[in-house]
Amino acid sequence: MSTGTTAAPRERKPSMGAPISTLQGPVGPGFTRPKHKRTATGFGAQDIKSVESSIPEPQRETWRKFSASSFKSKDEFQRETVRHIETTLARSLYNCDEKAAYSGTALAFRDRLIIDWNKTQQRQTFADQKRIYYLSLEFLMGRALDNAMLNVGLKNSAKDGLAELGFRIEDVISQEHDAALGNGGLGRLAACFLDSLASLNYAAWGYGLRYRYGIFKQEIDNGYQVEIPDYWLDFNPWEFPRNDVTIDIQFYGWVNKYTDENGKQITSWQDGEIVTAVAYDVPIPGYGTATVNNLRLWSSRASSGEFDFAKFNSGEYEGAVADEQRAETISAVLYPNDNMERGKELRLKQQYFWCAASLHDIVRRFKKSNRPWKDFPDQVAIQLNDTHPTLAVVEMQRILTDLEGLEWNQAWDIVTKTFGYTNHTVLPEALEKWSVPLLQHLLPRHLQIIYDINLYFLQQVERRFPKDRDMLSRVSIIEESQPKMVRMAYLAIIGSHKVNGVAELHSDLIKTTIFKDFVKIYGPDKFTNVTNGITPRRWLHQANPRLSELIASKLGSYEFLKDLTLLNKLEKFVDDKDFKKEWAEIKYANKVRLAQHILTATGISVNPKALFDIQVKRIHEYKRQQLNIFGVIHRYIAIKNMSPAERKKLAPRVSIFGGKAAPGYWMAKTIIHLINKVGDVVNNDKDVGDLLKVVFIPDYNVSKAEIIIPASDISEHISTAGTEASGTSNMKFVLNGGLVIGTLDGANIEITREIGEQNVFLFGNLSEDVEDLRHNHFYGNHQVDPELMKVFDMIKKGTFGDEGAFSSLVSAIVEHGDYYLVSDDFNSYCTTQDLIDETYKNQDEWVTKSITSVARMGFFTSDRCINEYADTIWNIEPLQVKEEADVRARTGLEN
């Protein structure tokens, strides 16, 4: 309807995406404040100040009035838990089971963490200090609820609150799935580091992949490992999908080089396939502090959306979801089997997807500061946890040159000042390599950059060592093989300003063996050592609460959980009879708990009074689970040949194994098969009875480790000397009062130095003799140990089933050179086991060794590691946090 008058033009509102600080006109009562559209990585420090000053005081006052606050008491915890059960889960008093109780409890603590998480991110943004970004393909976090309750000091409130609601806290905690984001020590180290970074108030982010099915769930069927998907994400209250934080990641395509109108050479990576990375954030609480850091995990999805309607309507029902399924495989499984070419391509895709998404996120955050690029290394430190994230070096160079327009030399200077590289292996065959044709196909621009980096590096080497032409081929990133291969460890060294090993022997070995040419080129200062450590919060306080409580009662507080060197005060109680009695009682109670778990998981009944001999870790020939099981068979033979009188003198023993074999690693799977078949025979032999039991605990993970490790009397760390970089399970066992049988390898050497040789059972050849022994196997008159041959004879007789099933294990030692020196160390191993039997009979002496060992473990905390990294590699400082006092009081850090 027309009125005959012209309507006033509609007032144009400012863009919803505009920063508040650029808006014109008054702000205050009577004026509507435009909504701010949240950007992907939040605000910079200046943005926050501008936004805050633009918000009218009444609005700020209203917000403050109703702002969420953290619960601090049992009653407040119960209110939050019941509210979540009734409103988030739609359950009631009548149908609240243990799973619902877990969900409500987890959501209550999750909310509490998020309040501190928000404050931490704001605090770190305002401080505008240098941050450390930790890139790891694995983060073996374990269960989050127990850790969260302990770190914020409210486990007792939760325990009492749940009891009044009719639930045992142990039953509630056990409902949680382990986060299936890792497999072995590499991932657990990364998780310990995140705990320490938060506990020490460093500004830090972890970056990883959100694996939908983990590595796999291990089941044992007729003695064989069977892999099934691990559906751990059924309910995960500990992650936050950031659907607004997405990054498009490119694969395949081709490279276009041209000169622009200004005469500048432009390189453009074009076409190919786009997959979208979606961020999921996981809060990481520190212990005894208000700091909650962030772990950002990337999930993959199709950039075109998950459903193609056109294909569906034309009858291509499977094709309608094909793009989404193909994209989702990238973040589906940790370490897809790479025995086939498609598996190799998927692994490389996985690594680039994660590195590229993480780098773009880091760069985007830096660009908000409006600093010049030369400041990038002063604001950002990136640590590569092993070679998996090495493509981040190449991607960073691509971002700076192709996308940001920096000159090649300037960009490369920034890259090499930003990255640090942690090496985790001395085995040349374990150093990652990717074929040039595969890289050319999947990442054509990155291969060009790798060749550019290699040329730049080799020209430097040639100038410094003009007469050593062989060195060029030895240190080249490109291995001249068929096909040509890209040596990722070399790329990581060249692209980093510091390279560290993870134990003293390991750091010395990499400098004298696999990387000795690089030491000559760069000098020794580029290479350093940071011996690994573990977080005492999880591996003592959480896994062994009674022992932690006993120690705190003697030391006066739980301060030792933040300064583990305080444990040395325990030595003065080593002759205190009441203290030793309680120490032994705690160990026995932990063994009873493990015996119950073994019965439930395997149906095998074990005697908790027997010596518990434990080896739990990733199954690999160099870790020598085969030496252990051959030793068990040797013991079985000895028991069978004993008289009844001799058997009465023998200390009963339970040999406990656990760990996963990589799906494509047949030899490791054969070791698992043999362990189970030996157990079937030994555990049902009436002559043996309780004198020897053999147990394989399936699906070893962090939460099972928290039951197994505190129950250990002796643990086995028996890798061939010079093959284990560090090992951290050895530290966990000793910190829980278990003694160690081990070779002089990895961190065993430093543990021995700290706790005293009299408290460790050492055996075997030294690393400096390994090469000579291997040479002798082929060219000398080497004979397999006669006692070991008796073990092989028993296997060949079919005692443990079809001998053909185990022929590869036997022939590796008898016919194929015994690369891991099982025969050379067998006699020494068995003799040392006999010494353990004798020592265990004197329980008073055994407990003394146990207490002394724990008291001297102060060096092996991950807090010490992080401070060393911060000082010598990252050059970062911790933030001061004001809210610590009440958290410290709740966690028992102060009297």
Secondary structure, DSSP 8 states (H G I E B T S, - for coil): ---SS----------TTS-GGG--S--STTS--------TT---HHHHHHHHHHS-HHHHHHHHHH------SHHHHHHHHHHIIIIIS---GGG--HHHHHHHHHHHHHHHHHHHHHHHHHHHHHHT--EEEEE-S----B-SHHHHHHHTT-HHHHHHHHHHTT--HHHHHTTS--B-S--SHHHHHHHHHHHHHHHTT--EEEEEE--SS-S-EEEEETTEEEEE---TTSS-TT-EEEEEEEEEEEES-EEEEEE-TTS-EEEEEE-SEEEEEEEEEEEEE-TTSS-EEEEEEEEEEETT-S--HHHHHTT-TTGGGHHHHHHHGGGTSSS---SSHHHHHHHHHHHHHHHHHHHHHHHHHHHTTT--GGGHHHHEEEEEESSTTTHHHHHHHHIIIIIT---HHHHHHHHHHHEEEE-----GGGS-EEEHHHHHHH-HHHHHHHHHHHHHHHHHHHHH-TT-HHHHHHH-SEE-SSS-EEEHHHHHHHT-SEEEESSHHHHHHHHHTTTHHHHHHH-GGGEEE----B-HIIIIIIT-HHHHHHHHHHHSSSGGGT-GGGGGGGGGGTT-HHHHHHHHHHHHHHHHHHHHHHHHHH-----TTSEEEEEES---GGGTHHHHHHHHHHHHHHHHTS-HHHHHHS--EEEEEE----TT-HHHHHHHHHHHHHHHHHTT-TTTGGGEEEEEESS--HHHHHHHGGG-SEEEE---TT--S--SHHHHHHHTT-EEEE-S-TTHHHHHHHH-GGGEEE-S--GGGHHHHHHHHHHS-----HHHHHHHHHHHTTTTS-GGGGHHHHHHHHTS--TT-HHHHHHHHHHHHHHHHHHHH-HHHHHHHHHHHHHT-GGGBHHHHHHHHIIIII-------TTHHHHHHHTTS--
